[in-house]
Amino acid sequence: MGKKTECRVCKLRERCLRYPDRTEARQVHFFYGKENSAGSTFIEKMKRKIDSSLGRLIYSRRIGTGELVFAHICSVLGLNRFTLRGKRKVNTQWLLYCIVHNIVKIHRFAPGFT
């Protein structure tokens, strides 16, 4: 992060700040990925994994199974945000939505069961 004194004399001050006459300084943070033992970042490693032929196969299966459940719960059941606070209450609310999702599946695929 740069110092305020560096921002005052910067050549890019006019372009960087919306109101350069009123704003004292702008805070800028740079985040660098953590490097693993091979010298590449974890993000780069994951990109290489997904871009491989095996990675594409695994990711295509994941999209077809797990992410459909989240899409159904969000779009059809209407869970776009949790209405409770606290980890325990949110977990309970999530489990209730999962139960409803499973009941809908049972009702759809086992009509004689109901």
Beta strands, then each sheet from edge to edge (+ up, - down):
end
